[in-house]
Amino acid sequence: MNLYKTAAIVTIFAAFEHGLGFLYRIILSRALGPEGLGVYQVALSVFAVFLTVSSSGLPITLSRTISKHRARGYAEGEHKATAAAILITLVTSLFITALLFLLRGPFSRIFSDPRCADLFYILIFGLSFTSVYAIIRGSFWGNKRFFAYSLIELIEEIVMVCVGVFLLLFVKSGLADVNKAAVAVLVSYLCSFSIAVFYFLLKGGKLRSPKGEIKPLLKASLPVTAMRTSSSLVNSLISVLFPMRLMAAGMSSPRAMSAYGVVGGMVMPILTIPCSLISSIALVLVPELSECYYRKEREKLSALVTKALNATLLIAGALIPFLFCCGREIGVLLFSNAESGELISRFSPILIPMSVTMISTSILNSMGCERETLLFFLLGAAAMLLCAWFLPAYIGNAALLVGMAADYCVSALCSLILLAKKTGKLRSWKYFFLLLLAVSAASVLGMGVRALLMIYVDYILALFLTALCVAVAEALLLHFLKLFDFASVFKKFFKRDKKRGRARTAGKLAMR
């Protein structure tokens, strides 16, 4: 299967998965309310820290190690590396779980709301299961089993949504609604773990003595784990610190938690829509990039990096005019919250630095630049923390989004500079400026159409017509500026593999 078909299939799975998660987020926002959603977000953020510590750097490191062994023809090394990664994550996750339960009383005091602690200790039961699943998923990634990788991720999302909806809407018990949402997450972890282990064994997955692989895996994964752990720690710190800073600015505790819930539970799910599509690009390209890097195929590496950056910019750029023009109506329609819509519209340009940071970090990690990406993250995180500390008194919960924008801009710029150095040349600058022109023109046109329609028609119809106008305008601009060749992509996706075509022709001739 060629790269375009693989990327398209993975993207379809990712889009469907993100769509389900997005619909579930709407259900949660209505079932839990902004305050309950804030509690849910805080507990998930703290749990993410421990999940990151136990497994985060290992899947991508295992994937890269498998790609390296494949490039060198060393099949036995794959089985040893997988066993080593499972052993490391299992020991780490079990130790963390036992320690947290032993220290439950003191640890629970870090939460300003006791409901967060109850929710967290439901989630922690699944730490070991989802950590081992992450390792097995990394082995699928390294072996380019993208279909299995994407399908199990989708099944996990489906299980969480189905169990969550069932518990929240149909089960009447003394269990709080936020705890029911946590139980749904736990059940989805157990399900994905079971399916992944079954598929791994079904496809002949083997584990060999991890001797000789533990130390290299730890050494290579520590910078990635440190970066992602730092990211989780920063998010957890923000989830605890930011409501406190809002309270210091004059908000009551429930109002501060609600304000955080609006940003974390309503605005960010919309602004992170491109992430699922970009992650599918990274999923397909990272093994290819690793093999090119270790084979020293610099020209091919540069071409792949350019394609990945251009695709990422296109995805982000295509969504910005729609969110900028229709964000206010989206917030009201989906969440019944006008404030979330206003923030979605105002901060839609954040999609570009966020998307570039995401894809460039994945690319650099595939080249063994984990230490550099850790440094870039720390610089960006410092900017975000400063904004979250000083700005709430002046701009309220928008301070968190300003901080995120500063974080992504710093990280994206540093990553692009390093990528240019690693690949010899970076050919996406012209593409970026032309795309910026198209995005700006479509946004201005969309705002004019929206203002006119709001006078004469219902806001839902106005939303639909504005979105349609923006989509048509942007498609024409992308075509006119030669930023996207629809015909070429169509041909590449449906292009038949030449070898397969010759084999089929030979088979038909033989049958005659």
Secondary structure per residue as TSV (DSSP state, phi and psi in degrees):
chain	resnum	aa	ss	phi	psi
A	1	M	-	360.0	130.2
A	2	N	-	-75.0	169.5
A	3	L	H	-62.8	-36.5
A	4	Y	H	-67.4	-43.3
A	5	K	H	-65.2	-42.8
A	6	T	H	-60.5	-47.9
A	7	A	H	-61.6	-39.7
A	8	A	H	-65.0	-44.2
A	9	I	H	-63.8	-46.4
A	10	V	H	-62.5	-39.0
A	11	T	H	-64.7	-39.9
A	12	I	H	-61.6	-46.0
A	13	F	H	-60.1	-46.1
A	14	A	H	-63.4	-40.4
A	15	A	H	-65.5	-41.0
A	16	F	H	-65.5	-42.4
A	17	E	H	-62.1	-46.6
A	18	H	H	-65.7	-37.1
A	19	G	H	-62.0	-42.5
A	20	L	H	-62.9	-45.3
A	21	G	H	-61.5	-36.4
A	22	F	H	-67.1	-44.4
A	23	L	H	-63.1	-38.7
A	24	Y	H	-65.1	-37.1
A	25	R	H	-63.3	-36.7
A	26	I	H	-64.3	-44.0
A	27	I	H	-61.2	-44.1
A	28	L	H	-61.6	-42.8
A	29	S	H	-62.2	-32.9
A	30	R	H	-83.4	-35.0
A	31	A	H	-77.0	-38.8
A	32	L	H	-95.7	-26.1
A	33	G	H	78.7	166.5
A	34	P	H	-57.9	-38.3
A	35	E	H	-68.7	-47.1
A	36	G	H	-63.5	-36.3
A	37	L	H	-65.3	-36.0
A	38	G	H	-63.9	-42.2
A	39	V	H	-60.8	-45.5
A	40	Y	H	-59.2	-44.1
A	41	Q	H	-65.2	-40.7
A	42	V	H	-62.6	-48.7
A	43	A	H	-62.5	-42.9
A	44	L	H	-63.6	-37.6
A	45	S	H	-64.3	-42.2
A	46	V	H	-69.8	-41.2
A	47	F	H	-60.4	-37.8
A	48	A	H	-60.5	-29.9
A	49	V	H	-61.0	-48.1
A	50	F	H	-73.5	-33.3
A	51	L	H	-64.2	-38.9
A	52	T	H	-66.0	-43.3
A	53	V	H	-61.4	-40.6
A	54	S	H	-78.9	-23.5
A	55	S	H	-148.6	-13.5
A	56	S	T	-54.3	-49.2
A	57	G	H	-77.4	-17.2
A	58	L	H	-73.1	-42.4
A	59	P	H	-57.6	-48.4
A	60	I	H	-68.9	-34.5
A	61	T	H	-67.5	-41.5
A	62	L	H	-63.0	-42.3
A	63	S	H	-59.2	-45.8
A	64	R	H	-67.2	-37.0
A	65	T	H	-65.1	-42.0
A	66	I	H	-63.1	-42.2
A	67	S	H	-61.4	-39.5
A	68	K	H	-65.5	-44.1
A	69	H	H	-64.4	-37.5
A	70	R	H	-65.5	-41.4
A	71	A	H	-64.0	-28.8
A	72	R	H	-98.8	0.4
A	73	G	T	72.0	28.8
A	74	Y	-	-108.3	87.2
A	75	A	H	-69.5	-37.7
A	76	E	H	-62.4	-31.2
A	77	G	H	-62.4	-31.2
A	78	E	H	-62.3	-46.4
A	79	H	H	-67.1	-37.4
A	80	K	H	-68.1	-41.8
A	81	A	H	-66.4	-40.3
A	82	T	H	-63.5	-44.1
A	83	A	H	-61.9	-40.9
A	84	A	H	-64.0	-42.3
A	85	A	H	-65.4	-41.5
A	86	I	H	-63.8	-42.8
A	87	L	H	-61.9	-45.8
A	88	I	H	-61.0	-49.1
A	89	T	H	-71.0	-33.5
A	90	L	H	-67.8	-45.4
A	91	V	H	-62.4	-45.0
A	92	T	H	-63.5	-47.8
A	93	S	H	-67.2	-39.5
A	94	L	H	-66.3	-39.5
A	95	F	H	-63.1	-45.2
A	96	I	H	-62.6	-44.4
A	97	T	H	-61.2	-48.1
A	98	A	H	-61.3	-43.0
A	99	L	H	-64.4	-41.6
A	100	L	H	-65.5	-36.7
A	101	F	H	-73.2	-34.0
A	102	L	H	-66.1	-33.7
A	103	L	T	-106.3	29.8
A	104	R	H	-57.9	-44.1
A	105	G	H	-60.0	-58.5
A	106	P	H	-62.3	-38.6
A	107	F	H	-66.4	-37.0
A	108	S	H	-62.1	-20.4
A	109	R	T	-72.7	-12.9
A	110	I	T	-70.8	-19.3
A	111	F	-	-87.9	132.7
A	112	S	S	-74.2	-21.3
A	113	D	S	-120.0	122.4
A	114	P	H	-61.0	-22.7
A	115	R	H	-63.2	-31.6
A	116	C	H	-63.1	-39.9
A	117	A	H	-65.2	-43.7
A	118	D	H	-60.1	-44.1
A	119	L	H	-65.3	-42.5
A	120	F	H	-59.9	-42.7
A	121	Y	H	-75.0	-13.9
A	122	I	H	-74.0	-44.7
A	123	L	H	-65.5	-35.5
A	124	I	G	-65.6	-20.6
A	125	F	G	-61.5	-27.5
A	126	G	G	-93.1	4.8
A	127	L	H	-59.5	-50.6
A	128	S	H	-65.4	-39.6
A	129	F	H	-64.0	-48.8
A	130	T	H	-73.8	-24.5
A	131	S	H	-68.8	-45.5
A	132	V	H	-66.3	-38.5
A	133	Y	H	-58.8	-39.8
A	134	A	H	-60.7	-37.2
A	135	I	H	-68.1	-46.2
A	136	I	H	-61.7	-38.7
A	137	R	H	-62.3	-37.4
A	138	G	H	-63.4	-34.5
A	139	S	H	-68.8	-36.6
A	140	F	H	-62.2	-41.1
A	141	W	H	-61.9	-49.1
A	142	G	H	-64.1	-30.5
A	143	N	T	-90.4	6.8
A	144	K	T	61.3	33.7
A	145	R	-	-91.2	69.4
A	146	F	H	-71.0	-31.8
A	147	F	H	-63.7	-48.5
A	148	A	H	-62.0	-44.1
A	149	Y	H	-55.1	-51.0
A	150	S	H	-72.1	-38.8
A	151	L	H	-64.2	-44.0
A	152	I	H	-67.0	-38.1
A	153	E	H	-60.6	-41.1
A	154	L	H	-66.3	-42.5
A	155	I	H	-61.0	-41.1
A	156	E	H	-58.1	-43.8
A	157	E	H	-66.1	-42.3
A	158	I	H	-61.4	-45.0
A	159	V	H	-61.5	-45.2
A	160	M	H	-60.6	-44.4
A	161	V	H	-65.4	-47.4
A	162	C	H	-63.6	-47.2
A	163	V	H	-65.8	-42.4
A	164	G	H	-62.4	-46.7
A	165	V	H	-62.7	-43.0
A	166	F	H	-60.9	-47.2
A	167	L	H	-66.8	-41.6
A	168	L	H	-73.5	-36.2
A	169	L	H	-99.3	-26.0
A	170	F	H	-120.9	-15.2
A	171	V	-	-102.0	117.1
A	172	K	-	-102.0	111.7
A	173	S	S	-150.3	178.5
A	174	G	S	-76.4	-7.6
A	175	L	S	-72.2	131.0
A	176	A	-	-63.5	152.4
A	177	D	H	-61.9	-37.5
A	178	V	H	-65.3	-33.7
A	179	N	H	-71.7	-33.3
A	180	K	H	-62.7	-40.3
A	181	A	H	-63.2	-37.2
A	182	A	H	-67.6	-39.0
A	183	V	H	-61.4	-38.6
A	184	A	H	-61.8	-41.4
A	185	V	H	-63.4	-43.5
A	186	L	H	-61.4	-45.4
A	187	V	H	-61.5	-39.4
A	188	S	H	-65.4	-35.9
A	189	Y	H	-63.0	-44.5
A	190	L	H	-64.5	-38.5
A	191	C	H	-66.8	-48.8
A	192	S	H	-64.5	-36.9
A	193	F	H	-60.8	-47.5
A	194	S	H	-63.2	-44.9
A	195	I	H	-66.1	-42.2
A	196	A	H	-63.7	-43.8
A	197	V	H	-63.2	-43.6
A	198	F	H	-60.8	-46.3
A	199	Y	H	-67.2	-39.0
A	200	F	H	-58.5	-45.7
A	201	L	H	-71.8	-37.0
A	202	L	H	-61.8	-37.0
A	203	K	T	-88.1	16.9
A	204	G	T	79.9	22.1
A	205	G	-	-62.4	134.7
A	206	K	-	-128.2	151.6
A	207	L	-	-120.2	127.7
A	208	R	-	-114.8	172.7
A	209	S	-	-53.8	126.4
A	210	P	-	-76.8	2.6
A	211	K	T	-56.2	130.7
A	212	G	T	91.4	-11.5
A	213	E	T	-111.5	-19.3
A	214	I	H	-64.4	-50.9
A	215	K	H	-63.3	-47.5
A	216	P	H	-60.7	-39.1
A	217	L	H	-65.1	-43.7
A	218	L	H	-61.8	-44.9
A	219	K	H	-62.4	-41.7
A	220	A	H	-76.3	-31.9
A	221	S	H	-86.0	-21.6
A	222	L	H	-58.1	-44.4
A	223	P	H	-61.6	-40.1
A	224	V	H	-65.7	-44.5
A	225	T	H	-61.7	-41.4
A	226	A	H	-62.1	-42.0
A	227	M	H	-65.6	-46.6
A	228	R	H	-72.8	-33.6
A	229	T	H	-65.6	-41.7
A	230	S	H	-61.1	-40.4
A	231	S	H	-62.4	-46.3
A	232	S	H	-64.3	-39.4
A	233	L	H	-63.7	-41.9
A	234	V	H	-63.1	-44.2
A	235	N	H	-63.0	-40.5
A	236	S	H	-66.8	-41.9
A	237	L	H	-61.1	-42.1
A	238	I	H	-62.5	-43.3
A	239	S	H	-63.6	-28.6
A	240	V	H	-91.1	-42.9
A	241	L	H	-75.0	-41.2
A	242	F	H	-63.1	-46.5
A	243	P	H	-58.6	-34.3
A	244	M	H	-64.6	-40.4
A	245	R	H	-68.5	-33.9
A	246	L	H	-66.6	-38.4
A	247	M	H	-65.9	-37.7
A	248	A	H	-65.8	-25.2
A	249	A	T	-84.3	-0.8
A	250	G	T	117.8	-2.0
A	251	M	-	-81.9	151.0
A	252	S	-	-74.4	165.1
A	253	S	H	-61.0	-48.1
A	254	P	H	-62.2	-38.6
A	255	R	H	-67.4	-38.6
A	256	A	H	-65.4	-41.8
A	257	M	H	-65.9	-37.3
A	258	S	H	-65.8	-41.4
A	259	A	H	-62.6	-40.7
A	260	Y	H	-66.5	-37.9
A	261	G	H	-63.8	-34.9
A	262	V	H	-62.3	-46.6
A	263	V	I	-70.4	-51.7
A	264	G	I	-75.7	-32.3
A	265	G	I	-102.9	-13.6
A	266	M	I	-121.0	-51.4
A	267	V	I	-72.0	-49.5
A	268	M	H	-64.9	-36.6
A	269	P	H	-59.2	-31.8
A	270	I	H	-75.3	-46.6
A	271	L	H	-70.0	-19.2
A	272	T	T	-95.8	13.0
A	273	I	H	-53.4	-43.1
A	274	P	H	-64.5	-19.5
A	275	C	H	-60.4	-39.6
A	276	S	H	-66.0	-36.9
A	277	L	H	-71.6	-40.1
A	278	I	H	-69.1	-36.5
A	279	S	H	-63.7	-31.2
A	280	S	H	-69.9	-35.4
A	281	I	H	-64.3	-46.0
A	282	A	H	-62.6	-40.5
A	283	L	H	-56.9	-43.3
A	284	V	H	-77.9	-39.2
A	285	L	H	-83.1	-30.7
A	286	V	H	-57.2	-47.3
A	287	P	H	-60.1	-38.4
A	288	E	H	-64.5	-44.2
A	289	L	H	-63.5	-41.3
A	290	S	H	-61.7	-45.0
A	291	E	H	-64.7	-41.7
A	292	C	H	-62.9	-40.3
A	293	Y	H	-64.7	-46.2
A	294	Y	H	-73.8	-23.6
A	295	R	H	-88.1	-3.6
A	296	K	T	62.1	37.5
A	297	E	-	-91.4	77.8
A	298	R	H	-66.9	-38.9
A	299	E	H	-65.8	-44.0
A	300	K	H	-65.5	-38.5
A	301	L	H	-60.7	-45.7
A	302	S	H	-61.7	-41.5
A	303	A	H	-65.1	-41.6
A	304	L	H	-66.0	-40.7
A	305	V	H	-63.1	-43.6
A	306	T	H	-62.0	-44.3
A	307	K	H	-62.1	-41.9
A	308	A	H	-64.2	-44.1
A	309	L	H	-65.0	-43.8
A	310	N	H	-62.9	-42.7
A	311	A	H	-63.6	-40.0
A	312	T	H	-64.3	-45.9
A	313	L	H	-61.9	-38.9
A	314	L	H	-64.6	-43.6
A	315	I	H	-61.9	-48.3
A	316	A	H	-64.7	-44.9
A	317	G	H	-64.9	-32.8
A	318	A	H	-68.4	-28.4
A	319	L	H	-89.5	-26.2
A	320	I	H	-59.0	-50.2
A	321	P	H	-59.2	-38.5
A	322	F	H	-63.9	-48.2
A	323	L	H	-68.4	-37.1
A	324	F	H	-64.7	-41.7
A	325	C	H	-84.1	-33.7
A	326	C	H	-113.7	3.3
A	327	G	H	-57.8	-39.2
A	328	R	H	-62.4	-44.5
A	329	E	H	-69.2	-33.5
A	330	I	H	-63.0	-44.4
A	331	G	H	-60.4	-42.0
A	332	V	H	-71.3	-43.9
A	333	L	H	-66.7	-43.2
A	334	L	H	-87.4	-41.7
A	335	F	H	-114.6	-2.7
A	336	S	S	54.1	40.4
A	337	N	-	-140.1	107.6
A	338	A	H	-67.6	-33.5
A	339	E	H	-63.2	-41.1
A	340	S	H	-62.4	-40.1
A	341	G	H	-63.4	-41.0
A	342	E	H	-62.3	-42.4
A	343	L	H	-68.6	-37.7
A	344	I	H	-59.8	-45.9
A	345	S	H	-65.9	-48.2
A	346	R	H	-66.0	-33.5
A	347	F	T	-106.8	16.2
A	348	S	G	-59.4	-32.9
A	349	P	G	-61.8	-13.6
A	350	I	G	-62.0	-18.4
A	351	L	H	-58.2	-35.9
A	352	I	H	-67.7	-57.6
A	353	P	H	-63.2	-33.2
A	354	M	H	-63.6	-46.1
A	355	S	H	-67.3	-42.5
A	356	V	H	-63.8	-41.1
A	357	T	H	-60.3	-43.6
A	358	M	H	-63.5	-49.7
A	359	I	H	-72.8	-39.0
A	360	S	H	-68.0	-35.6
A	361	T	H	-64.3	-42.7
A	362	S	H	-62.5	-41.8
A	363	I	H	-65.2	-45.9
A	364	L	H	-65.4	-37.9
A	365	N	H	-64.4	-33.7
A	366	S	H	-68.3	-18.3
A	367	M	T	-98.6	6.7
A	368	G	T	82.0	25.5
A	369	C	-	-102.9	39.9
A	370	E	H	-63.0	-37.3
A	371	R	H	-65.4	-40.3
A	372	E	H	-66.5	-42.7
A	373	T	H	-66.4	-31.4
A	374	L	H	-63.1	-44.5
A	375	L	H	-62.2	-43.2
A	376	F	H	-62.6	-41.0
A	377	F	H	-61.8	-44.7
A	378	L	H	-62.4	-38.1
A	379	L	H	-63.4	-45.4
A	380	G	H	-66.0	-40.3
A	381	A	H	-63.7	-37.0
A	382	A	H	-61.3	-41.4
A	383	A	H	-64.1	-40.7
A	384	M	H	-66.3	-43.7
A	385	L	H	-63.3	-38.7
A	386	L	H	-62.4	-42.6
A	387	C	H	-65.1	-43.2
A	388	A	H	-65.8	-26.7
A	389	W	H	-83.4	-44.2
A	390	F	H	-95.2	-26.5
A	391	L	S	-90.0	-20.9
A	392	P	H	-55.0	-33.3
A	393	A	H	-64.9	-21.4
A	394	Y	H	-104.4	-38.4
A	395	I	H	-128.5	12.4
A	396	G	T	64.4	-140.1
A	397	N	T	-72.3	-9.8
A	398	A	H	-65.5	-19.2
A	399	A	H	-59.2	-35.9
A	400	L	H	-66.6	-39.3
A	401	L	H	-71.7	-35.5
A	402	V	H	-62.5	-41.6
A	403	G	H	-62.8	-41.5
A	404	M	H	-63.7	-40.1
A	405	A	H	-61.7	-43.8
A	406	A	H	-62.9	-41.4
A	407	D	H	-58.9	-52.2
A	408	Y	H	-66.6	-35.9
A	409	C	H	-65.0	-44.1
A	410	V	H	-63.5	-48.3
A	411	S	H	-64.6	-42.8
A	412	A	H	-63.4	-45.7
A	413	L	H	-62.3	-46.4
A	414	C	H	-63.2	-41.2
A	415	S	H	-65.1	-40.7
A	416	L	H	-66.2	-39.0
A	417	I	H	-62.0	-43.9
A	418	L	H	-67.7	-38.7
A	419	L	H	-62.0	-40.8
A	420	A	H	-60.6	-38.7
A	421	K	H	-69.5	-39.7
A	422	K	H	-72.0	-38.5
A	423	T	H	-93.2	-9.2
A	424	G	S	91.9	-32.2
A	425	K	-	-161.2	150.0
A	426	L	-	-126.9	116.6
A	427	R	-	-106.0	28.8
A	428	S	-	-104.1	-2.8
A	429	W	H	-65.7	-45.4
A	430	K	H	-62.3	-41.5
A	431	Y	H	-59.9	-42.0
A	432	F	H	-62.7	-46.2
A	433	F	H	-68.5	-37.0
A	434	L	H	-67.1	-40.3
A	435	L	H	-64.2	-39.3
A	436	L	H	-60.6	-38.8
A	437	L	H	-62.9	-45.3
A	438	A	H	-64.9	-42.9
A	439	V	H	-63.0	-44.2
A	440	S	H	-63.5	-44.8
A	441	A	H	-64.5	-43.3
A	442	A	H	-65.5	-36.6
A	443	S	H	-67.0	-44.6
A	444	V	H	-62.4	-44.9
A	445	L	H	-62.4	-43.7
A	446	G	H	-62.1	-41.0
A	447	M	H	-65.3	-37.3
A	448	G	H	-65.1	-44.8
A	449	V	H	-63.9	-42.9
A	450	R	H	-60.9	-46.5
A	451	A	H	-60.1	-38.1
A	452	L	H	-70.8	-44.7
A	453	L	H	-67.7	-35.3
A	454	M	H	-61.5	-20.6
A	455	I	H	-76.9	-34.2
A	456	Y	H	-111.0	-22.8
A	457	V	S	-129.1	167.2
A	458	D	-	-61.7	150.0
A	459	Y	H	-66.4	-30.1
A	460	I	H	-68.1	-43.4
A	461	L	H	-65.4	-39.7
A	462	A	H	-62.2	-39.8
A	463	L	H	-60.7	-47.5
A	464	F	H	-62.9	-47.2
A	465	L	H	-67.5	-37.6
A	466	T	H	-64.0	-45.4
A	467	A	H	-61.1	-41.6
A	468	L	H	-64.0	-43.1
A	469	C	H	-63.5	-44.0
A	470	V	H	-62.8	-42.8
A	471	A	H	-62.5	-45.3
A	472	V	H	-65.5	-44.9
A	473	A	H	-62.0	-44.0
A	474	E	H	-69.4	-37.8
A	475	A	H	-61.4	-43.1
A	476	L	H	-65.4	-40.6
A	477	L	H	-66.0	-41.6
A	478	L	H	-62.7	-39.1
A	479	H	H	-70.3	-43.1
A	480	F	H	-64.9	-39.6
A	481	L	T	-85.9	2.4
A	482	K	T	58.7	41.1
A	483	L	S	-93.0	-20.1
A	484	F	-	-148.8	122.8
A	485	D	-	-102.4	97.2
A	486	F	H	-61.3	-42.3
A	487	A	H	-64.3	-41.6
A	488	S	H	-64.4	-43.7
A	489	V	H	-64.7	-39.9
A	490	F	H	-60.5	-43.8
A	491	K	H	-66.0	-41.0
A	492	K	H	-67.7	-36.2
A	493	F	H	-68.9	-39.1
A	494	F	H	-97.6	8.0
A	495	K	-	-67.7	127.7
A	496	R	-	-79.9	138.7
A	497	D	-	-61.3	127.8
A	498	K	H	-62.4	-43.6
A	499	K	H	-63.2	-41.7
A	500	R	H	-66.4	-37.9
A	501	G	H	-63.7	-43.2
A	502	R	H	-64.7	-38.0
A	503	A	H	-65.2	-39.7
A	504	R	H	-68.1	-39.1
A	505	T	H	-63.1	-43.8
A	506	A	H	-62.4	-38.3
A	507	G	H	-64.4	-42.6
A	508	K	H	-63.9	-40.8
A	509	L	H	-64.5	-39.3
A	510	A	H	-65.1	-37.0
A	511	M	H	-68.6	-31.1
A	512	R	-	-71.6	360.0
